[in-house]
Amino acid sequence: PVFVIAEIGINHNGDITIAKKLIAAAKVAGADAVKFQKRFTGEILTKEGRNAPYDSPNAFAPTYGEHRDKLEFGEKEYRELKQFAEGEGILFFASVWDRKSVDFMDTIGVDAYKIPSADTTNLQLLDYVSRRGKPILISTGMSTEDEIDVAVSTVLKHTDKIILFHCLSLYPSPEEKINLRFMDVLKSRYSPLTVGYSGHEPDLLPTIAAVSRGAFIVERHFTLDKKMRGSDHAASLNPSELQELVAVIRRIEKILGAPERIMYDELKPLREKLAKSVATKVTIPAGAIITEDMLTVKGPGNGIAPSYMHTLIGRVAYTEIPEDSLVPKEALLWPRA
């Protein structure tokens, strides 16, 4: 089945109660996993970057560094959230934005890591994570093909447990720029690695299309309310939308079926009624040699299939076959002249 990740990310707004509500809602909606984001501001931003004024309507503090810190949980909160997720029966993991966050999530005991699009070229981080030997999910929303090549080769030095996500890091993503056909490039270029889709579009259709194109794992940002303060809420799915997405994905799985032609029992009576068989144009006497001009094709379809007509030519009729009737199936065994 397609694996569905509800990315809570920072949509908890630094509130553990909201975080728990999001986990519970993701489980109800049918998601397989919830994903948070972990970063240590001092590890990812210079002093200048941390102290930069942040006057966005979505700001939680006056400087960018303080804003980021407001959206972070500590070890106590993350242990509580992981335990809560396990109680709900849903997988818990996180995107890691720096090496200290990798160690932190190791301490929490996650089973996988996500590398955000912004860090696909951060080879030091990729090398550090890959040495853990756990599955690594890599988003490609800001990278060139050459950069993806280098990222994959860096991780492959230590593990082949890689999932590549086609992604466009625009919030929200304009549909004419999503370019789902690049998934085919990822699948062929990096086979046999698993390819998924991480979407930031305002609706469900691109994600649904990605599943139809063969995405084995999909990720969507998830919020309780798109109007909440915060940079990611507007481009996230609310609980009813996530539930609808999961339901449609499960339908698509049934529709896609298996890569084989299956002749279902229900088709047999319809085939007999509507298909055609080899029939006679004229009465064929017993002992006559069957020729092509004696035969035609008519329904019902429970006789000799038309594709076998040529095998009847030159055979000797064992019994008389009346005009305008089906040639009996045993005619395929009659001797040739």
VOBA-1610 file (N, C-alpha, C; in pm, whole numbers, padded with zeros to 5 digits, always signed):
BEGIN
Pro+00082-00121+00000Pro+00000+00000+00000Pro+00085+00126+00000Val+00030+00233-00053Val+00098+00362-00049Val+00108+00408+00097Phe+00227+00452+00135Phe+00253+00496+00272Phe+00227+00646+00279Val+00139+00688+00369Val+00096+00828+00377Val+00153+00893+00503Ile+00229+01001+00482Ile+00289+01076+00593Ile+00214+01208+00610Ala+00167+01231+00730Ala+00111+01362+00765Ala+00224+01443+00829Glu+00271+01544+00756Glu+00379+01624+00811Glu+00322+01734+00900Ile+00337+01713+01030Ile+00298+01815+01126Ile+00400+01929+01121Gly+00527+01892+01104Gly+00631+01993+01090Gly+00632+02089+01207Ile+00608+02218+01178Ile+00602+02319+01284Ile+00458+02369+01303Asn+00363+02298+01248Asn+00223+02343+01258Asn+00162+02324+01397His+00242+02274+01491His+00198+02268+01630His+00214+02404+01698Asn+00286+02496+01632Asn+00306+02632+01684Asn+00372+02633+01822Gly+00450+02528+01851Gly+00520+02523+01979Gly+00433+02480+02096Asp+00315+02429+02068Asp+00218+02391+02170Asp+00199+02239+02167Ile+00238+02172+02275Ile+00233+02026+02276Ile+00090+01974+02271Thr-00005+02050+02321Thr-00145+02009+02314Thr-00192+02007+02169Ile-00155+02109+02092Ile-00188+02111+01949Ile-00119+01995+01878Ala+00007+01969+01917Ala+00081+01859+01855Ala+00011+01726+01874Lys-00039+01703+01996Lys-00109+01577+02023Lys-00240+01570+01946Lys-00310+01681+01935Lys-00433+01682+01859Lys-00405+01650+01712Leu-00294+01700+01660Leu-00257+01672+01521Leu-00224+01524+01502Ile-00154+01465+01596Ile-00121+01322+01587Ile-00249+01239+01586Ala-00338+01269+01678Ala-00464+01194+01688Ala-00547+01212+01561Ala-00552+01334+01509Ala-00631+01361+01388Ala-00571+01291+01267Ala-00438+01285+01261Ala-00372+01216+01150Ala-00405+01067+01151Lys-00408+01009+01270Lys-00443+00868+01282Lys-00587+00844+01238Val-00679+00929+01281Val-00819+00915+01243Val-00835+00928+01092Ala-00757+01017+01032Ala-00765+01038+00887Ala-00710+00921+00807Gly-00632+00833+00872Gly-00580+00716+00802Gly-00435+00725+00764Ala-00364+00827+00812Ala-00221+00839+00780Ala-00143+00726+00847Asp-00028+00693+00787Asp+00057+00587+00841Asp+00163+00641+00935Ala+00198+00768+00918Ala+00304+00827+01000Ala+00279+00976+01019Val+00336+01029+01127Val+00342+01173+01148Val+00489+01213+01152Lys+00516+01328+01094Lys+00655+01375+01090Lys+00663+01517+01145Phe+00760+01535+01233Phe+00789+01667+01288Phe+00918+01720+01224Gln+00961+01837+01265Gln+01087+01895+01220Gln+01170+01929+01342Lys+01298+01888+01337Lys+01386+01919+01450Lys+01508+01994+01399Arg+01533+02108+01463Arg+01651+02188+01432Arg+01698+02258+01558Phe+01829+02278+01568Phe+01888+02361+01672Phe+01931+02490+01606Thr+01868+02600+01645Thr+01886+02727+01576Thr+02032+02767+01569Gly+02106+02746+01677Gly+02246+02783+01678Gly+02331+02702+01583Glu+02281+02584+01543Glu+02355+02498+01451Glu+02328+02532+01305Ile+02213+02593+01277Ile+02177+02615+01136Ile+02184+02760+01093Leu+02197+02854+01190Leu+02199+02996+01155Leu+02319+03065+01220Thr+02379+03157+01148Thr+02483+03241+01206Thr+02421+03336+01307Lys+02508+03403+01382Lys+02458+03503+01477Lys+02377+03610+01407Glu+02427+03651+01291Glu+02353+03752+01212Glu+02216+03700+01172Gly+02210+03574+01127Gly+02083+03515+01087Gly+01988+03502+01203Arg+02042+03466+01321Arg+01955+03451+01439Arg+01900+03585+01486Asn+01981+03688+01473Asn+01942+03819+01526Asn+01866+03905+01424Ala+01847+03851+01303Ala+01778+03929+01200Ala+01633+03956+01243Pro+01587+04081+01226Pro+01447+04111+01260Pro+01352+04025+01177Tyr+01245+03982+01240Tyr+01147+03899+01171Tyr+01009+03959+01194Asp+00964+04035+01096Asp+00838+04108+01111Asp+00725+04048+01029Ser+00737+03919+00995Ser+00631+03851+00921Ser+00503+03843+01005Pro+00386+03843+00939Pro+00261+03820+01013Pro+00259+03686+01084Asn+00345+03594+01039Asn+00350+03460+01098Asn+00457+03448+01207Ala+00520+03559+01242Ala+00628+03555+01340Ala+00576+03526+01480Phe+00655+03447+01556Phe+00624+03419+01696Phe+00720+03491+01790Ala+00814+03567+01732Ala+00911+03643+01811Ala+00972+03751+01721Pro+01037+03852+01778Pro+01086+03964+01698Pro+01206+03933+01610Thr+01288+03836+01646Thr+01402+03798+01561Thr+01378+03658+01504Tyr+01448+03629+01393Tyr+01425+03500+01328Tyr+01471+03385+01417Gly+01582+03404+01486Gly+01630+03298+01573Gly+01533+03268+01687Glu+01482+03374+01749Glu+01385+03355+01857Glu+01256+03292+01805His+01217+03333+01684His+01098+03275+01620His+01116+03125+01603Arg+01231+03084+01553Arg+01255+02940+01532Arg+01255+02867+01665Asp+01315+02925+01766Asp+01322+02860+01897Asp+01182+02840+01957Lys+01092+02933+01930Lys+00956+02922+01982Lys+00883+02800+01926Leu+00930+02752+01811Leu+00862+02642+01742Leu+00931+02507+01766Glu+01023+02504+01861Glu+01096+02381+01890Glu+01051+02318+02022Phe+01050+02185+02023Phe+01026+02111+02146Phe+01159+02055+02196Gly+01168+02035+02327Gly+01285+01972+02386Gly+01267+01821+02398Glu+01364+01757+02463Glu+01363+01610+02474Glu+01241+01560+02548Lys+01204+01627+02657Lys+01088+01584+02735Lys+00962+01582+02649Glu+00941+01690+02574Glu+00821+01699+02491Glu+00822+01595+02379Tyr+00939+01576+02317Tyr+00945+01480+02207Tyr+00925+01337+02255Arg+00979+01305+02370Arg+00954+01171+02424Arg+00805+01150+02451Glu+00743+01254+02502Glu+00599+01247+02531Glu+00519+01232+02402Leu+00560+01306+02299Leu+00489+01299+02170Leu+00509+01164+02103Lys+00631+01112+02110Lys+00657+00981+02050Lys+00575+00873+02121Gln+00571+00880+02253Gln+00491+00783+02329Gln+00343+00797+02295Phe+00298+00921+02279Phe+00158+00944+02243Phe+00128+00885+02106Ala+00217+00907+02009Ala+00198+00853+01875Ala+00194+00701+01876Glu+00283+00641+01953Glu+00284+00495+01963Glu+00153+00444+02022Gly+00100+00518+02119Gly-00029+00481+02176Gly-00142+00491+02076Glu-00129+00584+01981Glu-00229+00600+01876Glu-00209+00498+01763Gly-00094+00432+01763Gly-00067+00334+01658Gly-00022+00396+01527Ile+00058+00502+01536Ile+00105+00570+01416Ile+00255+00595+01430Leu+00330+00578+01321Leu+00475+00594+01324Leu+00512+00740+01347Phe+00616+00762+01426Phe+00662+00896+01462Phe+00806+00912+01416Phe+00835+01018+01340Phe+00975+01050+01307Phe+00984+01198+01273Ala+01100+01243+01225Ala+01119+01387+01206Ala+01219+01416+01095Ser+01206+01534+01038Ser+01312+01590+00954Ser+01421+01641+01046Val+01545+01618+01007Val+01658+01666+01086Val+01736+01768+01002Trp+01763+01883+01062Trp+01821+01995+00989Trp+01968+02017+01022Asp+02022+01938+01115Asp+02162+01954+01155Asp+02205+01828+01228Arg+02336+01811+01246Arg+02387+01689+01306Arg+02345+01674+01453Lys+02336+01785+01524Lys+02291+01778+01663Lys+02148+01725+01671Ser+02067+01761+01570Ser+01929+01711+01567Ser+01924+01562+01537Val+02021+01513+01458Val+02030+01369+01433Val+02056+01296+01563Asp+02153+01343+01640Asp+02183+01281+01769Asp+02062+01289+01863Phe+01995+01403+01859Phe+01877+01422+01944Phe+01770+01319+01909Met+01741+01303+01782Met+01638+01208+01741Met+01681+01063+01763Asp+01811+01039+01758Asp+01862+00907+01795Asp+01827+00877+01942Thr+01845+00977+02024Thr+01814+00962+02167Thr+01664+00934+02188Ile+01582+01001+02108Ile+01437+00981+02118Ile+01400+00841+02069Gly+01477+00789+01973Gly+01453+00653+01924Gly+01367+00644+01801Val+01385+00737+01706Val+01308+00730+01582Val+01362+00620+01493Asp+01276+00573+01401Asp+01314+00463+01312Asp+01357+00509+01174Ala+01345+00639+01145Ala+01381+00691+01014Ala+01409+00840+01027Tyr+01473+00895+00924Tyr+01502+01038+00920Tyr+01458+01095+00786Lys+01420+01222+00789Lys+01391+01292+00665Lys+01494+01404+00648Ile+01548+01415+00528Ile+01635+01526+00494Ile+01552+01627+00416Pro+01539+01750+00467Pro+01457+01849+00397Pro+01523+01894+00267Ser+01442+01949+00178Ser+01494+01995+00049Ser+01609+02092+00065Ala+01603+02174+00169Ala+01707+02275+00191Ala+01843+02214+00222Asp+01846+02087+00261Asp+01972+02023+00300Asp+02015+01911+00208Thr+01957+01900+00091Thr+01996+01794-00002Thr+02142+01810-00047Thr+02193+01931-00044Thr+02334+01954-00081Thr+02425+01956+00042Asn+02369+01934+00160Asn+02447+01933+00283Asn+02509+01794+00301Leu+02619+01772+00231Leu+02677+01638+00226Leu+02727+01590+00362Gln+02772+01684+00445Gln+02818+01646+00579Gln+02701+01588+00659Leu+02584+01650+00648Leu+02466+01600+00718Leu+02423+01466+00660Leu+02422+01456+00528Leu+02383+01330+00464Leu+02474+01216+00507Asp+02604+01241+00510Asp+02699+01138+00552Asp+02675+01100+00698Tyr+02650+01198+00781Tyr+02630+01175+00925Tyr+02505+01091+00950Val+02397+01124+00880Val+02272+01049+00897Val+02286+00907+00843Ser+02347+00894+00727Ser+02351+00764+00659Ser+02430+00660+00737Arg+02521+00703+00823Arg+02600+00609+00902Arg+02514+00539+01009Arg+02393+00590+01033Arg+02304+00524+01129Arg+02243+00397+01073Gly+02238+00386+00941Gly+02182+00267+00880Gly+02032+00259+00880Lys+01966+00367+00921Lys+01820+00370+00921Lys+01769+00428+00789Pro+01642+00402+00754Pro+01587+00460+00630Pro+01600+00612+00629Ile+01637+00665+00512Ile+01654+00809+00494Ile+01563+00855+00382Leu+01477+00949+00412Leu+01387+01007+00313Leu+01447+01141+00270Ile+01465+01160+00140Ile+01531+01281+00090Ile+01437+01356-00003Ser+01408+01481+00031Ser+01330+01567-00057Ser+01422+01639-00154Thr+01372+01661-00275Thr+01456+01716-00382Thr+01403+01849-00434Gly+01325+01919-00352Gly+01249+02034-00400Gly+01329+02157-00435Met+01461+02158-00402Met+01544+02274-00434Met+01670+02234-00510Ser+01676+02110-00560Ser+01802+02058-00612Ser+01800+02030-00761Thr+01917+02041-00824Thr+01935+02002-00963Thr+01957+01851-00970Glu+01952+01796-01090Glu+01977+01653-01107Glu+02118+01617-01061Asp+02216+01701-01094Asp+02354+01673-01052Asp+02365+01672-00901Glu+02296+01764-00834Glu+02301+01767-00688Glu+02234+01645-00627Ile+02126+01599-00690Ile+02061+01476-00642Ile+02155+01357-00661Asp+02226+01353-00773Asp+02325+01247-00797Asp+02425+01239-00682Val+02480+01353-00646Val+02583+01358-00542Val+02523+01318-00407Ala+02402+01365-00380Ala+02337+01330-00254Ala+02316+01179-00242Val+02264+01119-00347Val+02238+00976-00346Val+02368+00897-00332Ser+02469+00935-00408Ser+02596+00863-00401Ser+02660+00877-00263Thr+02641+00991-00197Thr+02694+01011-00062Thr+02629+00916+00036Val+02498+00902+00029Val+02426+00814+00122Val+02456+00667+00092Leu+02467+00635-00037Leu+02489+00495-00076Leu+02622+00439-00026Lys+02711+00524+00016Lys+02838+00475+00072Lys+02814+00399+00201His+02701+00426+00266His+02674+00365+00396His+02544+00285+00402Thr+02446+00321+00321Thr+02318+00249+00325Thr+02243+00268+00194Asp+02162+00168+00158Asp+02077+00181+00040Asp+01931+00200+00080Lys+01908+00228+00209Lys+01771+00251+00257Lys+01733+00397+00230Ile+01712+00427+00103Ile+01686+00564+00059Ile+01549+00572-00008Ile+01475+00673+00026Ile+01350+00705-00044Ile+01364+00848-00096Leu+01351+00864-00228Leu+01361+00996-00290Leu+01223+01054-00312Phe+01205+01178-00275Phe+01077+01246-00294Phe+01088+01349-00405His+01005+01334-00508His+00987+01446-00599His+00912+01554-00522Cys+00955+01677-00540Cys+00903+01783-00455Cys+00927+01917-00523Leu+00843+02015-00493Leu+00864+02153-00536Leu+00846+02240-00412Ser+00955+02305-00372Ser+00954+02380-00247Ser+00899+02521-00264Leu+00780+02529-00321Leu+00707+02654-00329Leu+00577+02636-00252Tyr+00544+02732-00167Tyr+00427+02720-00079Tyr+00329+02833-00109Pro+00214+02803-00169Pro+00175+02674-00228Pro+00241+02656-00365Ser+00243+02532-00414Ser+00306+02501-00542Ser+00209+02524-00657Pro+00245+02609-00755Pro+00159+02625-00874Pro+00160+02494-00954Glu+00044+02450-00996Glu+00035+02318-01058Glu+00115+02308-01187Glu+00131+02421-01260Glu+00205+02415-01385Glu+00356+02401-01361Lys+00399+02410-01235Lys+00542+02396-01204Lys+00574+02268-01128Ile+00473+02188-01099Ile+00495+02067-01019Ile+00572+01961-01098Asn+00544+01949-01228Asn+00628+01865-01316Asn+00639+01720-01268Leu+00525+01653-01254Leu+00524+01517-01202Leu+00601+01418-01288Arg+00619+01450-01415Arg+00693+01356-01501Arg+00837+01336-01454Phe+00887+01429-01374Phe+01024+01411-01322Phe+01031+01290-01229Met+00917+01248-01175Met+00917+01124-01098Met+00970+01008-01181Asp+00935+01005-01310Asp+00982+00898-01398Asp+01134+00900-01410Val+01190+01021-01413Val+01336+01035-01419Val+01398+00979-01292Leu+01341+01015-01178Leu+01395+00965-01052Leu+01389+00812-01046Lys+01277+00756-01092Lys+01260+00610-01086Lys+01360+00538-01176Ser+01383+00591-01296Ser+01474+00525-01389Ser+01620+00552-01353Arg+01648+00674-01311Arg+01786+00715-01284Arg+01841+00649-01157Tyr+01753+00628-01059Tyr+01801+00578-00930Tyr+01742+00443-00894Ser+01692+00371-00991Ser+01640+00236-00967Ser+01749+00152-00899Pro+01714+00072-00800Pro+01579+00035-00753Pro+01529+00115-00633Leu+01580+00236-00613Leu+01536+00314-00498Leu+01387+00348-00508Thr+01321+00356-00394Thr+01180+00393-00388Thr+01165+00542-00414Val+01062+00577-00490Val+01036+00717-00521Val+00898+00755-00465Gly+00893+00871-00401Gly+00768+00921-00346Gly+00742+01063-00392Tyr+00642+01124-00329Tyr+00604+01261-00365Tyr+00571+01338-00239Ser+00630+01456-00226Ser+00600+01547-00117Ser+00539+01672-00176Gly+00412+01697-00144Gly+00338+01804-00211Gly+00310+01924-00122His+00311+02040-00186His+00277+02165-00116His+00167+02240-00190Glu+00094+02169-00274Glu-00015+02231-00349Glu-00136+02253-00259Pro-00226+02344-00298Pro-00340+02375-00211Pro-00451+02270-00214Asp-00448+02178-00309Asp-00556+02080-00318Asp-00500+01938-00319Leu-00580+01842-00359Leu-00540+01701-00352Leu-00492+01644-00486Leu-00532+01705-00597Leu-00515+01642-00728Leu-00371+01605-00761Pro-00271+01693-00744Pro-00135+01652-00778Pro-00087+01530-00699Thr-00124+01522-00573Thr-00084+01406-00493Thr-00151+01280-00543Ile-00278+01292-00579Ile-00351+01178-00635Ile-00286+01135-00767Ala-00250+01233-00850Ala-00185+01202-00977Ala-00049+01136-00954Ala+00022+01180-00851Ala+00153+01120-00820Ala+00138+00973-00784Val+00035+00941-00707Val+00010+00800-00672Val-00020+00720-00798Ser-00099+00778-00888Ser-00131+00710-01013Ser-00008+00689-01099Arg+00092+00777-01085Arg+00216+00764-01161Arg+00317+00675-01091Gly+00282+00620-00976Gly+00369+00522-00913Gly+00439+00564-00787Ala+00396+00674-00724Ala+00455+00712-00595Ala+00417+00608-00490Phe+00517+00551-00424Phe+00491+00450-00322Phe+00474+00510-00183Ile+00509+00639-00170Ile+00498+00706-00043Ile+00469+00853-00070Val+00375+00911+00002Val+00341+01052-00019Val+00340+01124+00115Glu+00370+01253+00107Glu+00376+01335+00227Glu+00304+01467+00201Arg+00220+01506+00295Arg+00153+01636+00287Arg+00159+01704+00424His+00183+01836+00422His+00175+01913+00545His+00032+01905+00599Phe+00023+01908+00731Phe-00104+01881+00798Phe-00128+01984+00909Thr-00249+02037+00914Thr-00284+02137+01014Thr-00425+02114+01065Leu-00452+02166+01182Leu-00590+02162+01234Leu-00674+02270+01169Asp-00608+02380+01128Asp-00683+02494+01072Asp-00589+02574+00982Lys-00624+02586+00855Lys-00540+02657+00759Lys-00522+02805+00794Lys-00609+02859+00877Lys-00604+03002+00911Lys-00522+03030+01035Met-00464+02927+01096Met-00381+02949+01213Met-00256+03029+01177Arg-00203+03100+01274Arg-00080+03175+01251Arg+00036+03079+01232Gly+00119+03106+01134Gly+00232+03019+01103Gly+00251+03010+00952Ser+00375+02986+00910Ser+00408+02995+00768Ser+00358+02878+00685Asp+00331+02763+00748Asp+00299+02642+00671Asp+00151+02606+00669His+00071+02669+00754His-00069+02627+00767His-00148+02640+00636Ala-00128+02750+00566Ala-00210+02776+00447Ala-00187+02673+00338Ala-00066+02616+00330Ala-00035+02516+00228Ala-00049+02373+00280Ser-00120+02357+00391Ser-00137+02226+00453Ser-00280+02174+00432Leu-00296+02045+00453Leu-00429+01984+00450Leu-00489+01987+00589Asn-00618+02011+00597Asn-00685+02000+00726Asn-00731+01855+00745Pro-00783+01819+00862Pro-00819+01678+00886Pro-00914+01617+00784Ser-01017+01690+00743Ser-01112+01632+00647Ser-01047+01612+00511Glu-00957+01702+00472Glu-00888+01688+00344Glu-00791+01570+00347Leu-00720+01554+00457Leu-00628+01440+00468Leu-00707+01309+00465Gln-00819+01306+00533Gln-00902+01186+00532Gln-00951+01155+00391Glu-00990+01258+00318Glu-01034+01239+00179Glu-00918+01189+00093Leu-00799+01246+00113Leu-00683+01204+00035Leu-00652+01057+00058Val-00650+01016+00184Val-00620+00876+00215Val-00725+00784+00152Ala-00852+00822+00161Ala-00959+00740+00104Ala-00943+00727-00047Val-00909+00836-00114Val-00890+00831-00260Val-00768+00746-00295Ile-00661+00759-00218Ile-00541+00677-00243Ile-00575+00529-00230Arg-00651+00493-00129Arg-00687+00351-00111Arg-00773+00303-00228Arg-00859+00391-00281Arg-00937+00355-00401Arg-00844+00336-00521Ile-00748+00426-00536Ile-00655+00417-00649Ile-00579+00285-00644Glu-00539+00244-00525Glu-00467+00117-00511Glu-00551+00001-00566Lys-00680+00003-00534Lys-00768-00102-00587Lys-00779-00091-00739Ile-00793+00033-00787Ile-00811+00054-00931Ile-00686+00013-01007Leu-00567+00043-00954Leu-00443+00009-01023Leu-00425-00142-01033Gly-00466-00214-00931Gly-00463-00360-00938Gly-00324-00418-00957Ala-00318-00524-01038Ala-00194-00599-01058Ala-00146-00586-01202Pro-00014-00600-01225Pro+00039-00591-01361Pro+00021-00720-01440Glu-00101-00767-01447Glu-00133-00888-01521Glu-00277-00880-01570Arg-00308-00956-01677Arg-00444-00960-01729Arg-00520-01070-01658Ile-00629-01034-01592Ile-00707-01130-01515Ile-00843-01148-01582Met-00878-01272-01615Met-01009-01304-01671Met-01102-01343-01555Tyr-01177-01247-01509Tyr-01264-01269-01394Tyr-01383-01357-01432Asp-01431-01435-01336Asp-01544-01525-01359Asp-01667-01448-01409Glu-01680-01324-01360Glu-01797-01245-01401Glu-01798-01212-01550Leu-01680-01220-01613Leu-01671-01189-01755Leu-01723-01303-01843Lys-01722-01425-01791Lys-01753-01542-01874Lys-01893-01538-01935Pro-01998-01514-01854Pro-02131-01511-01917Pro-02146-01397-02016Leu-02081-01283-01988Leu-02088-01170-02080Leu-02016-01202-02211Arg-01904-01270-02197Arg-01828-01309-02316Arg-01908-01408-02401Glu-01971-01505-02334Glu-02051-01602-02408Glu-02167-01536-02480Lys-02224-01432-02419Lys-02340-01365-02478Lys-02300-01275-02595Leu-02191-01200-02580Leu-02160-01095-02677Leu-02048-01129-02775Ala-01959-01220-02736Ala-01849-01254-02826Ala-01898-01346-02938Lys-01810-01379-03030Lys-01847-01461-03146Lys-01766-01590-03150Ser-01817-01684-03228Ser-01754-01815-03247Ser-01753-01847-03397Val-01682-01954-03433Val-01683-02000-03572Val-01817-02068-03599Ala-01885-02025-03706Ala-02015-02080-03744Ala-02014-02119-03892Thr-02122-02183-03935Thr-02129-02230-04074Thr-02212-02134-04160Lys-02165-02115-04285Lys-02245-02043-04384Lys-02343-02137-04452Val-02301-02263-04467Val-02380-02365-04536Val-02376-02492-04453Thr-02464-02584-04488Thr-02456-02715-04424Thr-02328-02785-04469Ile-02253-02839-04374Ile-02131-02913-04406Ile-02162-03061-04385Pro-02170-03140-04494Pro-02203-03284-04481Pro-02093-03360-04408Ala-02129-03469-04346Ala-02030-03559-04288Ala-01937-03608-04397Gly-01809-03610-04375Gly-01710-03654-04472Gly-01659-03545-04562Ala-01719-03424-04558Ala-01673-03313-04642Ala-01545-03253-04585Ile-01463-03202-04676Ile-01343-03130-04634Ile-01383-02984-04609Ile-01353-02936-04493Ile-01395-02799-04456Ile-01306-02697-04529Thr-01374-02602-04592Thr-01303-02493-04661Thr-01342-02360-04598Glu-01265-02259-04629Glu-01288-02128-04566Glu-01422-02069-04605Asp-01467-02094-04730Asp-01593-02033-04772Asp-01715-02100-04710Met-01695-02207-04634Met-01806-02269-04561Met-01828-02204-04424Leu-01731-02120-04383Leu-01732-02072-04244Leu-01754-01921-04236Thr-01804-01878-04120Thr-01819-01737-04089Thr-01801-01721-03938Val-01831-01605-03889Val-01816-01577-03746Val-01947-01517-03695Lys-02006-01582-03593Lys-02131-01533-03534Lys-02136-01567-03385Gly-02227-01501-03315Gly-02249-01530-03175Gly-02346-01645-03159Pro-02351-01703-03039Pro-02284-01662-02916Pro-02137-01704-02910Gly-02070-01663-02801Gly-01927-01684-02792Gly-01884-01805-02713Asn-01969-01909-02711Asn-01932-02028-02633Asn-01884-02142-02721Gly-01847-02111-02846Gly-01795-02214-02936Gly-01647-02197-02958Ile-01601-02229-03080Ile-01460-02216-03116Ile-01431-02067-03144Ala-01330-02011-03077Ala-01296-01870-03096Ala-01256-01844-03241Pro-01293-01730-03298Pro-01259-01698-03437Pro-01110-01707-03467Ser-01027-01684-03364Ser-00883-01690-03385Ser-00834-01831-03420Tyr-00921-01933-03402Tyr-00884-02071-03435Tyr-00946-02117-03566Met-01013-02027-03640Met-01079-02069-03764Met-00981-02134-03861His-00861-02080-03871His-00765-02131-03969His-00728-02277-03941Thr-00740-02320-03815Thr-00703-02459-03785Thr-00809-02558-03830Leu-00931-02506-03864Leu-01037-02596-03912Leu-01026-02624-04061Ile-00960-02534-04134Ile-00952-02548-04280Ile-00875-02676-04315Gly-00934-02760-04399Gly-00869-02884-04442Gly-00902-03004-04358Arg-00980-02986-04252Arg-01020-03100-04171Arg-01144-03167-04232Val-01161-03294-04203Val-01274-03372-04256Val-01385-03374-04152Ala-01505-03329-04192Ala-01617-03324-04100Ala-01655-03464-04056Tyr-01654-03488-03928Tyr-01686-03619-03874Tyr-01836-03642-03872Thr-01910-03533-03849Thr-02056-03539-03853Thr-02106-03419-03934Glu-02233-03424-03970Glu-02290-03310-04042Glu-02306-03191-03948Ile-02274-03072-04004Ile-02292-02948-03927Ile-02396-02865-04002Pro-02511-02838-03940Pro-02617-02763-04010Pro-02574-02620-04045Glu-02641-02567-04147Glu-02619-02428-04185Glu-02655-02334-04069Asp-02579-02226-04060Asp-02605-02118-03961Asp-02606-02172-03819Ser-02504-02251-03787Ser-02489-02302-03651Ser-02340-02300-03613Leu-02315-02310-03485Leu-02176-02308-03440Leu-02108-02440-03474Val-01982-02428-03511Val-01901-02549-03535Val-01866-02606-03398Pro-01891-02736-03376Pro-01864-02793-03244Pro-01715-02790-03210Lys-01685-02778-03082Lys-01545-02766-03040Lys-01463-02889-03075Glu-01530-03004-03080Glu-01454-03125-03112Glu-01401-03125-03255Ala-01450-03030-03338Ala-01401-03022-03475Ala-01251-02992-03480Leu-01200-02931-03373Leu-01056-02902-03368Leu-00973-03030-03364Leu-01039-03144-03332Leu-00966-03272-03324Leu-00992-03362-03445Trp-01079-03319-03537Trp-01107-03402-03655Trp-00981-03412-03742Pro-00968-03527-03812Pro-00846-03547-03893Pro-00843-03455-04015Arg-00725-03430-04065Arg-00709-03354-04188Arg-00717-03449-04307Ala-00756-03390-04421Ala-00771-03470-04543Ala-00634-03519-04591
//
